[in-house]
Amino acid sequence: MRPILMKGHERPLTFLKYNREGDLLFSCAKDHTPTVWFADNGERLGTYRGHNGAVWCCDVSHDSGLLITGSADQSVKLWNVQTGAQLYTFNFGSPARAVDFSVGDKLAVITTDPFMGLPSTIQVKQIARDPSEQTSESVLTIKGPQGRINRAVWGPLNKTIISAGEDAVVRIWDSETGQLLKESDKETGHQKTVTSLSKSADGSHFLTGSLDKSAKLWDIRTLTLIKTYVTERPVNACAISPLLDHVVMGGGQEASHVTTTDRRAGKFEAKFFHKILQEEIGGVKGHFGPINALAFNPDGRSFSSGGEDGYVRLHHFDPEYFNIKM
């Protein structure tokens, strides 16, 4: 499985997202410029210029027409995927962290960081069909818990919003009223910051990765803990295979600790676990720094990883991968 190395970012990667068809891969990094690539051969198609800070997260609409990005420059921008044109900017008083389109792309959930005495928030914006009619007011604003909210995604039928972040608690909110419906148990839940959250292809369950060196699989409706995958390093990114019963996790030390250790000491590999048996299947090495982003192609036949080293590595699975017997 020879990876395709995609060099386009000058700073560490923060997020990777495939479109629904799986022919495009969108990457976000700390270099202000989200980029789109051909997901098949790793060729760079173009960039989206306009942000003035690190870009933390992105999402792409069902028809691959609209891109939404959240940035440390305290804005969320809507882009035309094809032309790279900026269509609209939502401005906030604090850095924007997570963005996620609802099913149907009529709404977007956005999280903002705590900043200068302001608490973190979860906000829902209406997304207009016609960009010229786009407005900035929020349909819903939830004052968040302590600390950053690193991820927020829509639950089934857009009825709920699932959030997770620095306080290690996973929460489910009512997307109409903003009421807190459920939160993960302190005992069985994560013990440290939740860095990543990724839904299954059918939207029935989701995976969270945490600095407590584990990833956990949850039921999206009941918030029942289904599985826990334990690894030996902090988890910065995780994803669920849409094809096989596999999950992948990636991570490494926090960036501040990397320089103090030997180059080979950082174990920067994407680790595959059996989703049901919770056993490690194998790993894919290659990054020269912690893995910050992971995504499976919607067809389950390839995956990509984004690292602190500024590279995106695209891996097409070998035929043997599909016949792994546990």
C-alpha positions as CSV (number, residue, x, y, z in Angstrom):
1,M,0.0,0.0,0.0
2,R,2.1,2.9,-1.2
3,P,0.7,6.2,0.0
4,I,0.3,9.2,-2.2
5,L,2.0,12.2,-0.6
6,M,0.0,15.4,-1.0
7,K,2.1,18.5,-0.3
8,G,0.2,21.8,-0.4
9,H,0.0,23.0,3.1
10,E,2.8,24.9,4.9
11,R,1.5,24.3,8.4
12,P,0.0,21.3,10.3
13,L,-3.2,19.7,9.1
14,T,-6.3,20.1,11.2
15,F,-9.1,18.4,9.4
16,L,-10.0,16.2,6.4
17,K,-13.3,15.7,4.7
18,Y,-14.5,13.8,1.6
19,N,-17.5,14.8,-0.3
20,R,-20.4,12.4,-0.6
21,E,-19.3,10.9,-3.9
22,G,-15.8,10.4,-2.6
23,D,-14.1,12.0,-5.6
24,L,-13.0,15.1,-3.8
25,L,-11.0,15.5,-0.6
26,F,-11.0,18.8,1.4
27,S,-8.2,19.6,3.8
28,C,-7.9,22.3,6.4
29,A,-4.7,23.4,8.1
30,K,-3.1,26.1,10.2
31,D,-2.0,27.9,7.1
32,H,-5.3,29.8,6.5
33,T,-6.0,28.1,3.1
34,P,-8.4,25.2,2.8
35,T,-7.5,23.0,-0.2
36,V,-9.4,20.6,-2.4
37,W,-7.8,17.5,-4.0
38,F,-8.7,14.8,-6.4
39,A,-9.3,11.9,-4.0
40,D,-8.2,9.3,-6.5
41,N,-4.7,10.4,-7.4
42,G,-4.0,13.2,-4.9
43,E,-3.8,16.0,-7.5
44,R,-4.4,19.4,-6.1
45,L,-7.4,21.0,-7.7
46,G,-7.5,24.4,-5.9
47,T,-7.5,26.5,-2.8
48,Y,-10.0,28.7,-1.0
49,R,-8.3,32.0,-0.2
50,G,-9.8,34.5,2.3
51,H,-9.3,33.3,5.9
52,N,-6.8,35.1,8.0
53,G,-6.1,32.4,10.6
54,A,-5.8,28.7,11.1
55,V,-8.8,26.8,9.7
56,W,-10.0,24.2,12.1
57,C,-12.8,22.4,10.4
58,C,-14.9,22.2,7.2
59,D,-17.9,20.4,5.7
60,V,-19.2,20.1,2.2
61,S,-22.8,20.0,1.0
62,H,-24.6,16.9,-0.3
63,D,-24.3,18.1,-3.9
64,S,-20.7,19.1,-3.5
65,G,-21.7,22.7,-4.3
66,L,-21.0,24.5,-1.1
67,L,-18.1,24.4,1.3
68,I,-18.2,25.7,4.9
69,T,-15.1,26.5,6.9
70,G,-14.5,27.5,10.5
71,S,-11.4,29.5,11.4
72,A,-9.4,31.1,14.3
73,D,-9.9,34.4,12.5
74,Q,-13.3,34.4,14.2
75,S,-15.2,33.8,11.1
76,V,-17.1,31.0,9.3
77,K,-17.1,31.2,5.5
78,L,-19.3,29.7,2.8
79,W,-17.5,29.0,-0.5
80,N,-18.5,27.9,-4.0
81,V,-16.7,24.6,-4.3
82,Q,-16.2,24.8,-8.0
83,T,-15.0,28.4,-8.4
84,G,-13.4,29.0,-5.0
85,A,-15.4,32.2,-4.7
86,Q,-16.3,33.4,-1.2
87,L,-20.1,33.5,-0.9
88,Y,-20.7,34.7,2.7
89,T,-18.9,35.3,6.0
90,F,-20.4,34.8,9.4
91,N,-18.5,36.9,11.9
92,F,-18.1,36.0,15.6
93,G,-16.5,37.5,18.6
94,S,-14.3,34.5,19.2
95,P,-12.6,31.8,17.1
96,A,-14.9,29.4,15.2
97,R,-14.0,25.7,15.8
98,A,-16.4,23.1,14.4
99,V,-18.8,23.3,11.4
100,D,-21.3,20.7,10.2
101,F,-24.1,20.9,7.6
102,S,-27.4,19.3,8.5
103,V,-29.1,16.6,6.3
104,G,-30.6,18.7,3.5
105,D,-28.0,21.4,3.9
106,K,-30.5,24.0,5.1
107,L,-28.8,24.4,8.5
108,A,-25.3,24.5,9.8
109,V,-24.1,24.0,13.4
110,I,-21.0,26.1,14.4
111,T,-19.1,26.1,17.6
112,T,-17.1,29.1,18.9
113,D,-14.3,29.0,21.5
114,P,-14.3,30.6,24.9
115,F,-12.5,34.0,24.4
116,M,-11.9,37.1,26.4
117,G,-14.4,36.2,29.0
118,L,-17.0,34.9,26.5
119,P,-18.1,31.3,27.0
120,S,-18.0,28.7,24.3
121,T,-21.2,28.5,22.2
122,I,-23.0,26.2,19.8
123,Q,-24.9,28.1,17.2
124,V,-27.2,27.0,14.4
125,K,-27.4,29.1,11.2
126,Q,-29.9,28.9,8.4
127,I,-28.2,28.3,5.1
128,A,-29.9,30.0,2.2
129,R,-30.4,28.4,-1.2
130,D,-29.3,31.6,-2.8
131,P,-26.2,33.1,-1.3
132,S,-27.5,36.6,-2.0
133,E,-30.3,36.0,0.6
134,Q,-27.9,34.6,3.3
135,T,-28.3,36.3,6.7
136,S,-26.1,36.1,9.7
137,E,-28.5,35.6,12.6
138,S,-28.5,32.4,14.6
139,V,-31.7,30.3,14.8
140,L,-30.3,28.8,18.0
141,T,-27.5,29.7,20.4
142,I,-26.5,27.4,23.2
143,K,-24.1,28.7,25.9
144,G,-21.6,26.0,26.0
145,P,-20.0,24.1,28.9
146,Q,-16.5,24.9,30.2
147,G,-13.7,24.9,27.7
148,R,-13.6,24.5,23.9
149,I,-16.1,22.5,22.1
150,N,-13.9,20.6,19.6
151,R,-16.7,18.9,17.6
152,A,-20.4,19.4,17.1
153,V,-22.4,17.3,14.6
154,W,-26.1,16.7,13.7
155,G,-27.9,13.7,15.1
156,P,-30.6,11.7,13.3
157,L,-33.2,13.7,11.3
158,N,-31.4,16.9,12.5
159,K,-33.4,16.6,15.8
160,T,-30.3,16.7,18.0
161,I,-26.8,18.1,18.1
162,I,-23.9,16.0,19.5
163,S,-21.0,18.0,21.0
164,A,-17.7,17.1,22.7
165,G,-14.6,18.9,23.7
166,E,-12.2,20.0,26.5
167,D,-14.3,18.9,29.4
168,A,-14.3,15.3,28.1
169,V,-18.1,15.0,28.3
170,V,-20.2,14.0,25.2
171,R,-23.5,15.8,25.2
172,I,-26.7,15.5,23.1
173,W,-28.8,18.7,22.7
174,D,-32.3,19.3,21.3
175,S,-31.6,21.3,18.1
176,E,-34.9,23.2,18.3
177,T,-34.9,24.3,22.0
178,G,-31.3,24.0,22.9
179,Q,-32.2,21.8,25.9
180,L,-29.5,19.4,27.1
181,L,-31.0,15.9,26.7
182,K,-28.1,13.6,27.6
183,E,-24.5,13.6,28.7
184,S,-21.9,10.9,28.9
185,D,-21.2,9.3,32.3
186,K,-18.1,10.5,34.1
187,E,-17.1,7.0,35.1
188,T,-17.4,5.2,31.7
189,G,-16.8,8.3,29.5
190,H,-13.6,10.0,28.5
191,Q,-11.2,11.2,31.2
192,K,-9.5,13.9,29.1
193,T,-10.2,16.3,26.2
194,V,-12.2,14.8,23.3
195,T,-10.4,15.8,20.2
196,S,-12.4,14.3,17.5
197,L,-15.9,12.9,16.7
198,S,-16.9,11.0,13.6
199,K,-20.2,9.5,12.7
200,S,-20.9,6.1,11.1
201,A,-22.0,6.0,7.5
202,D,-25.6,5.2,8.5
203,G,-25.6,7.8,11.3
204,S,-26.6,5.3,14.0
205,H,-23.5,5.5,16.1
206,F,-20.3,7.7,16.4
207,L,-16.7,7.4,17.5
208,T,-14.9,9.9,19.8
209,G,-11.1,10.1,20.2
210,S,-9.5,11.6,23.3
211,L,-6.2,12.6,24.8
212,D,-6.9,9.9,27.4
213,K,-5.4,7.5,24.8
214,S,-8.7,5.9,23.9
215,A,-11.5,6.1,21.4
216,K,-15.1,5.2,22.2
217,L,-18.1,4.1,20.2
218,W,-21.5,5.5,21.2
219,D,-25.1,5.0,20.2
220,I,-26.2,8.3,18.7
221,R,-29.8,8.2,20.0
222,T,-29.3,6.9,23.6
223,L,-25.6,7.8,24.2
224,T,-25.0,4.3,25.3
225,L,-21.3,3.4,25.3
226,I,-20.9,0.5,23.0
227,K,-17.1,-0.1,22.7
228,T,-13.8,1.3,23.9
229,Y,-10.5,1.1,21.9
230,V,-7.4,1.6,24.0
231,T,-4.1,2.7,22.5
232,E,-0.8,3.9,24.0
233,R,-0.8,7.5,22.9
234,P,-3.2,10.5,22.8
235,V,-5.8,10.2,20.0
236,N,-6.1,13.3,17.9
237,A,-8.3,11.9,15.1
238,C,-10.5,8.9,14.5
239,A,-12.8,7.6,11.7
240,I,-15.2,4.6,11.1
241,S,-14.9,2.5,8.0
242,P,-18.1,2.7,5.9
243,L,-17.4,-0.7,4.4
244,L,-15.8,-3.1,7.0
245,D,-16.1,-3.4,10.8
246,H,-13.0,-1.3,11.3
247,V,-12.2,2.0,13.0
248,V,-9.0,4.0,12.6
249,M,-7.3,6.2,15.2
250,G,-4.3,8.5,14.9
251,G,-2.4,10.8,17.2
252,G,0.9,11.2,19.0
253,Q,2.3,13.6,21.6
254,E,1.0,17.1,21.8
255,A,3.1,19.3,19.5
256,S,4.8,21.0,22.5
257,H,6.4,17.7,23.6
258,V,7.6,16.5,20.2
259,T,10.9,18.3,20.1
260,T,12.0,16.8,23.4
261,T,12.0,13.3,22.2
262,D,14.0,11.3,19.6
263,R,12.6,11.5,16.1
264,R,11.8,7.8,16.0
265,A,10.3,7.8,19.5
266,G,7.1,9.5,18.3
267,K,4.9,6.7,17.1
268,F,3.0,8.4,14.4
269,E,0.9,5.7,12.8
270,A,-2.7,5.3,12.0
271,K,-3.9,2.3,14.0
272,F,-6.8,0.1,12.8
273,F,-9.0,-1.7,15.3
274,H,-11.8,-4.2,14.8
275,K,-14.9,-2.3,15.6
276,I,-16.7,-5.2,17.3
277,L,-13.8,-7.2,18.8
278,Q,-11.9,-4.1,19.9
279,E,-8.6,-5.7,18.9
280,E,-5.9,-3.9,17.0
281,I,-5.7,-5.1,13.4
282,G,-2.6,-3.2,12.2
283,G,-1.1,0.2,11.6
284,V,0.0,2.5,8.8
285,K,3.2,4.4,9.6
286,G,4.6,7.4,7.7
287,H,4.0,10.8,9.3
288,F,6.9,12.7,10.8
289,G,4.6,14.2,13.4
290,P,1.4,13.5,15.2
291,I,-1.7,12.6,13.0
292,N,-4.3,15.4,13.4
293,A,-6.9,14.3,10.9
294,L,-8.2,11.1,9.4
295,A,-11.0,10.3,7.0
296,F,-12.3,7.2,5.1
297,N,-13.4,7.6,1.5
298,P,-17.2,6.9,1.5
299,D,-16.5,3.8,-0.6
300,G,-14.3,2.4,2.2
301,R,-11.5,1.5,-0.3
302,S,-9.1,4.3,0.7
303,F,-8.3,6.6,3.6
304,S,-6.3,9.7,4.1
305,S,-4.4,11.1,7.1
306,G,-3.2,14.6,7.8
307,G,-0.2,15.3,10.0
308,E,1.5,17.9,12.1
309,D,4.2,17.6,9.3
310,G,2.0,19.4,6.8
311,Y,1.4,16.4,4.6
312,V,-1.7,14.6,3.6
313,R,-1.1,10.9,2.9
314,L,-3.6,9.1,0.7
315,H,-3.7,5.3,1.0
316,H,-5.6,3.0,-1.4
317,F,-6.0,-0.3,0.4
318,D,-4.5,-3.5,-1.0
319,P,-6.8,-6.4,-1.9
320,E,-5.5,-8.2,1.2
321,Y,-7.0,-5.6,3.5
322,F,-10.5,-6.7,2.5
323,N,-9.8,-10.3,3.5
324,I,-8.4,-9.7,6.9
325,K,-9.7,-12.5,9.2
326,M,-9.7,-12.0,12.9
